[in-house]
Amino acid sequence: MEYLQCMFVNCTKTVANVEYLQAHILKKHNRFSHLGELDYFVEQGTIKFTNTPPIQDKPRAKHKLRTKCMKGHKFTIKNTYMTKQGRLCRICSIARAKRHYDKR
């Protein structure tokens, strides 16, 4: 089976079909390519056909959740509000409310 290999500058990505190649060129090289342009890239040597299968992408490490708020208070069950924006520290929220109340 033949695969397509991208030969843009510093790129040797191998993909299985044309749709993946179009997505790769758009995402990594910031170019939108029609099928006619892909033929031009093949003629130019920017895209080559190869028999080597694509290498699997490296799995990305998941981000660890923060254990402390910006002020250094620990996120515990008793000290945490869950909101749409994420977790909020109760101690910081109470202090923020007091500052707001004192301004009025």
N, CA, C and O of each residue as an XYZ file, in Angstrom:
416
protein
N       0.838     -1.182      0.000
C       0.000      0.000      0.000
C       0.883      1.246      0.000
O       1.861      1.312      0.744
N       0.549      2.216     -0.818
C       1.329      3.438     -0.880
C       0.750      4.487      0.055
O      -0.466      4.640      0.174
N       1.650      5.202      0.714
C       1.284      6.283      1.611
C       1.821      7.590      1.033
O       2.679      7.593      0.150
N       1.303      8.683      1.544
C       1.752     10.007      1.118
C       2.655     10.584      2.197
O       2.322     10.537      3.381
N       3.796     11.128      1.792
C       4.739     11.702      2.738
C       4.912     13.181      2.434
O       5.230     13.559      1.306
N       4.702     14.015      3.446
C       4.851     15.458      3.312
C       6.336     15.797      3.379
O       7.034     15.359      4.293
N       6.814     16.568      2.424
C       8.228     16.927      2.375
C       8.433     18.436      2.493
O       9.434     18.963      2.006
N       7.486     19.143      3.140
C       7.698     20.558      3.389
C       8.914     20.717      4.286
O       9.438     19.724      4.792
N       9.364     21.926      4.489
C      10.573     22.181      5.264
C      10.444     21.592      6.667
O       9.485     21.885      7.379
N      11.406     20.765      7.061
C      11.483     20.138      8.378
C      10.254     19.298      8.716
O       9.878     19.222      9.886
N       9.627     18.677      7.748
C       8.446     17.857      8.003
C       8.556     16.577      7.187
O       8.821     16.622      5.986
N       8.355     15.455      7.827
C       8.370     14.171      7.115
C       7.170     13.335      7.542
O       7.276     12.116      7.676
N       6.045     13.975      7.753
C       4.827     13.296      8.183
C       4.323     12.382      7.074
O       4.241     12.792      5.916
N       3.988     11.147      7.427
C       3.431     10.187      6.484
C       1.972      9.963      6.842
O       1.646      9.727      8.005
N       1.087     10.033      5.847
C      -0.340      9.863      6.076
C      -0.886      8.804      5.130
O      -0.252      8.447      4.136
N      -2.078      8.309      5.461
C      -2.641      7.198      4.701
C      -3.446      7.655      3.490
O      -3.430      6.977      2.462
N      -4.149      8.783      3.578
C      -4.962      9.195      2.427
C      -4.918     10.709      2.223
O      -4.322     11.443      3.011
N      -5.553     11.146      1.164
C      -5.480     12.542      0.740
C      -6.157     13.471      1.741
O      -5.676     14.582      1.967
N      -7.266     13.039      2.346
C      -7.966     13.908      3.298
C      -7.081     14.203      4.508
O      -7.044     15.335      4.989
N      -6.368     13.185      5.001
C      -5.458     13.409      6.122
C      -4.324     14.338      5.712
O      -3.870     15.159      6.510
N      -3.870     14.213      4.484
C      -2.805     15.091      3.998
C      -3.285     16.533      3.888
O      -2.554     17.457      4.243
N      -4.496     16.733      3.404
C      -5.050     18.088      3.330
C      -5.159     18.697      4.726
O      -4.812     19.861      4.930
N      -5.644     17.903      5.691
C      -5.770     18.406      7.058
C      -4.401     18.720      7.651
O      -4.245     19.715      8.358
N      -3.412     17.877      7.370
C      -2.053     18.104      7.883
C      -1.465     19.392      7.313
O      -0.886     20.187      8.053
N      -1.608     19.604      6.013
C      -1.054     20.807      5.383
C      -1.738     22.057      5.918
O      -1.088     23.078      6.140
N      -3.046     21.977      6.125
C      -3.775     23.127      6.659
C      -3.357     23.417      8.095
O      -3.148     24.574      8.457
N      -3.234     22.371      8.918
C      -2.955     22.558     10.334
C      -1.498     22.932     10.594
O      -1.227     23.864     11.352
N      -0.579     22.234      9.988
C       0.834     22.429     10.298
C       1.526     23.484      9.443
O       2.436     24.167      9.914
N       1.102     23.619      8.199
C       1.789     24.523      7.293
C       0.959     25.744      6.917
O       1.386     26.556      6.097
N      -0.229     25.879      7.512
C      -1.116     27.029      7.317
C      -1.399     27.315      5.846
O      -1.398     28.468      5.414
N      -1.639     26.265      5.096
C      -2.000     26.410      3.691
C      -3.252     25.604      3.432
O      -3.384     24.481      3.918
N      -4.163     26.161      2.678
C      -5.317     25.394      2.235
C      -4.990     24.845      0.866
O      -4.584     25.597     -0.020
N      -5.158     23.545      0.675
C      -4.765     22.934     -0.595
C      -5.944     22.177     -1.191
O      -6.523     21.299     -0.553
N      -6.286     22.532     -2.421
C      -7.283     21.781     -3.175
C      -6.612     20.549     -3.764
O      -5.387     20.434     -3.733
N      -7.400     19.634     -4.297
C      -6.835     18.426     -4.882
C      -5.914     18.744     -6.057
O      -4.907     18.062     -6.251
N      -6.238     19.753     -6.830
C      -5.378     20.159     -7.940
C      -4.022     20.650     -7.455
O      -3.000     20.389     -8.090
N      -4.009     21.361     -6.327
C      -2.752     21.828     -5.769
C      -1.923     20.666     -5.245
O      -0.694     20.717     -5.286
N      -2.581     19.619     -4.753
C      -1.841     18.450     -4.285
C      -1.099     17.790     -5.445
O       0.027     17.319     -5.279
N      -1.734     17.756     -6.630
C      -1.036     17.235     -7.804
C       0.193     18.085     -8.118
O       1.241     17.549     -8.480
N       0.072     19.398     -7.983
C       1.199     20.295     -8.213
C       2.311     20.025     -7.201
O       3.489     20.023     -7.559
N       1.938     19.794     -5.922
C       2.931     19.498     -4.889
C       3.667     18.195     -5.181
O       4.864     18.086     -4.916
N       2.948     17.194     -5.732
C       3.580     15.928     -6.098
C       4.581     16.160     -7.228
O       5.692     15.630     -7.185
N       4.206     16.937     -8.227
C       5.108     17.237     -9.334
C       6.323     18.029     -8.858
O       7.433     17.832     -9.353
N       6.112     18.914     -7.906
C       7.175     19.763     -7.395
C       8.115     18.976     -6.467
O       9.265     19.372     -6.282
N       7.646     17.885     -5.894
C       8.463     17.097     -4.978
C       8.193     17.386     -3.522
O       8.880     16.861     -2.646
N       7.202     18.216     -3.249
C       6.861     18.535     -1.873
C       6.131     17.374     -1.208
O       6.204     17.205      0.009
N       5.430     16.578     -2.003
C       4.744     15.379     -1.514
C       5.279     14.197     -2.307
O       5.381     14.239     -3.534
N       5.623     13.132     -1.567
C       6.154     11.936     -2.219
C       5.321     10.728     -1.821
O       4.666     10.723     -0.779
N       5.357      9.710     -2.664
C       4.720      8.439     -2.344
C       5.758      7.529     -1.708
O       6.910      7.499     -2.142
N       5.360      6.794     -0.688
C       6.281      5.911      0.019
C       5.556      4.645      0.450
O       4.327      4.620      0.518
N       6.311      3.603      0.738
C       5.730      2.340      1.215
C       5.835      2.196      2.725
O       5.282      1.252      3.289
N       6.525      3.104      3.387
C       6.660      3.010      4.842
C       5.378      3.500      5.504
O       4.888      4.581      5.179
N       4.834      2.719      6.425
C       3.582      3.127      7.091
C       3.808      4.318      8.018
O       4.933      4.562      8.454
N       2.741      5.057      8.318
C       2.879      6.224      9.199
C       3.254      5.816     10.618
O       2.853      4.757     11.102
N       4.023      6.667     11.269
C       4.398      6.453     12.665
C       3.269      7.009     13.529
O       2.746      8.093     13.268
N       2.907      6.258     14.549
C       1.847      6.705     15.450
C       2.310      7.949     16.211
O       3.470      8.043     16.612
N       1.398      8.897     16.406
C       1.711     10.094     17.170
C       1.958      9.723     18.618
O       1.374      8.772     19.138
N       2.837     10.489     19.267
C       3.144     10.240     20.671
C       1.941     10.614     21.524
O       1.314     11.647     21.288
N       1.611      9.790     22.512
C       0.504     10.169     23.396
C       0.910     11.372     24.250
O       2.026     11.444     24.764
N      -0.004     12.287     24.383
C       0.280     13.492     25.153
C      -0.037     13.264     26.620
O      -1.006     12.585     26.959
N       0.776     13.828     27.473
C       0.552     13.720     28.905
C      -0.604     14.636     29.302
O      -0.719     15.759     28.813
N      -1.444     14.143     30.184
C      -2.557     14.956     30.657
C      -2.055     15.940     31.697
O      -1.136     15.647     32.463
N      -2.675     17.109     31.710
C      -2.303     18.118     32.683
C      -2.776     17.686     34.065
O      -3.888     17.180     34.221
N      -1.934     17.889     35.054
C      -2.324     17.578     36.418
C      -3.195     18.715     36.952
O      -2.982     19.882     36.622
N      -4.165     18.364     37.769
C      -4.983     19.388     38.400
C      -4.158     20.119     39.443
O      -3.323     19.527     40.127
N      -4.406     21.405     39.550
C      -3.708     22.162     40.579
C      -4.183     21.692     41.947
O      -5.349     21.332     42.113
N      -3.295     21.696     42.912
C      -3.648     21.280     44.267
C      -3.857     22.473     45.175
O      -4.412     22.339     46.266
N      -3.406     23.668     44.721
C      -3.537     24.872     45.534
C      -4.073     26.002     44.677
O      -3.885     26.019     43.460
N      -4.755     26.960     45.334
C      -5.238     28.133     44.617
C      -4.082     29.120     44.431
O      -2.952     28.842     44.833
N      -4.368     30.265     43.824
C      -3.323     31.258     43.557
C      -2.703     31.812     44.846
O      -1.535     32.199     44.851
N      -3.472     31.852     45.933
C      -2.979     32.363     47.220
C      -2.305     31.287     48.057
O      -1.739     31.586     49.108
N      -2.359     30.032     47.601
C      -1.664     28.957     48.321
C      -2.565     28.086     49.180
O      -2.068     27.202     49.878
N      -3.889     28.311     49.152
C      -4.802     27.465     49.933
C      -5.020     26.142     49.202
O      -5.138     26.119     47.977
N      -5.071     25.053     49.946
C      -5.257     23.742     49.329
C      -6.698     23.565     48.866
O      -7.634     24.026     49.519
N      -6.862     22.887     47.726
C      -8.192     22.532     47.241
C      -8.607     21.235     47.938
O      -8.168     20.148     47.563
N      -9.452     21.366     48.947
C     -10.021     20.192     49.617
C     -11.517     20.199     49.356
O     -12.049     21.148     48.780
N     -12.182     19.160     49.774
C     -13.627     19.077     49.560
C     -14.346     20.209     50.291
O     -15.288     20.795     49.758
N     -13.905     20.516     51.508
C     -14.553     21.564     52.293
C     -14.169     22.970     51.826
O     -14.889     23.930     52.101
N     -13.059     23.097     51.133
C     -12.551     24.418     50.763
C     -12.727     24.730     49.278
O     -12.064     25.633     48.767
N     -13.594     24.015     48.576
C     -13.676     24.190     47.126
C     -15.119     24.391     46.675
O     -16.016     23.644     47.067
N     -15.330     25.427     45.834
C     -16.581     25.632     45.114
C     -16.378     25.112     43.696
O     -15.315     25.320     43.111
N     -17.362     24.449     43.143
C     -17.320     24.056     41.738
C     -18.221     25.015     40.963
O     -19.401     25.159     41.282
N     -17.662     25.670     39.944
C     -18.420     26.599     39.113
C     -18.232     26.223     37.651
O     -17.517     25.275     37.326
N     -18.893     26.992     36.765
C     -18.714     26.750     35.332
C     -17.274     27.015     34.911
O     -16.760     26.360     34.004
N     -16.627     27.963     35.561
C     -15.251     28.319     35.215
C     -14.239     27.339     35.790
O     -13.088     27.323     35.354
N     -14.638     26.529     36.751
C     -13.715     25.577     37.377
C     -13.849     25.617     38.888
O     -14.917     25.909     39.427
N     -12.761     25.323     39.550
C     -12.766     25.271     41.008
C     -12.364     26.612     41.591
O     -11.471     27.285     41.077
N     -13.042     26.997     42.682
C     -12.718     28.226     43.399
C     -12.482     27.903     44.861
O     -13.160     27.057     45.444
N     -11.521     28.580     45.436
C     -11.201     28.410     46.848
C     -12.217     29.192     47.678
O     -12.467     30.365     47.401
N     -12.802     28.561     48.685
C     -13.796     29.234     49.531
C     -13.175     30.386     50.319
O     -13.782     31.448     50.457
N     -11.974     30.176     50.831
C     -11.320     31.214     51.640
C     -11.095     32.467     50.795
O     -11.368     33.581     51.241
N     -10.603     32.280     49.588
C     -10.368     33.428     48.698
C     -11.687     34.069     48.279
O     -11.763     35.291     48.153
N     -12.723     33.267     48.063
C     -14.026     33.809     47.673
C     -14.625     34.653     48.784
O     -15.198     35.709     48.518
N     -14.499     34.202     50.027
C     -15.016     34.955     51.170
C     -14.236     36.263     51.328
O     -14.830     37.313     51.575
N     -12.922     36.203     51.187
C     -12.097     37.407     51.300
C     -12.438     38.397     50.187
O     -12.498     39.602     50.430
N     -12.664     37.900     48.964
C     -13.029     38.765     47.843
C     -14.378     39.425     48.110
O     -14.553     40.610     47.825
N     -15.337     38.664     48.658
C     -16.654     39.221     48.968
C     -16.549     40.289     50.051
O     -17.226     41.314     49.977
N     -15.703     40.057     51.057
C     -15.521     41.055     52.115
C     -14.909     42.332     51.574
O     -15.329     43.425     51.954
N     -13.907     42.216     50.678
C     -13.305     43.406     50.082
C     -14.327     44.177     49.269
O     -14.363     45.407     49.312
N     -15.156     43.460     48.532
C     -16.189     44.095     47.721
C     -17.219     44.798     48.620
O     -17.656     45.908     48.317
N     -17.601     44.144     49.724
C     -18.586     44.713     50.637
C     -18.021     45.967     51.329
O     -18.733     46.949     51.536
N     -16.712     45.911     51.685
C     -16.101     47.054     52.364
C     -15.978     48.274     51.444
O     -16.010     49.404     51.929
N     -15.839     48.074     50.143
C     -15.753     49.168     49.206
C     -17.071     49.929     49.118
O     -17.087     51.137     48.883
N     -18.169     49.216     49.305
C     -19.489     49.844     49.208
C     -19.707     50.618     50.455
O     -20.755     51.243     50.618
